Amino acid sequence: MSFTESELELVRSRAVSDGIVWRFLTLATGAQEIDSGDPMTIAGMDYLVQIAILTAARRDEILAA
């Protein structure tokens, strides 16, 4: 998974006040490998779309990488 610098800054700043983003970021940061097909990864990315950090197109681009 590869966020741009600005996307990552948005995720990190939102993690301060949003427990779901904090948990997703914490788990992703601690993982040795990110499985783009894993239900937790997909749910986390879907949530980032829901809260307008990512567009659906950008989510799909990241998950396809």
Secondary structure, 3 states (H helix, E strand, C coil): CCCCHHHHHHHHHHHCCCHHHHHHHHHHHHCCCCCCCCHHHHHHHHHHHHCCCCCHHHHHHHHHC
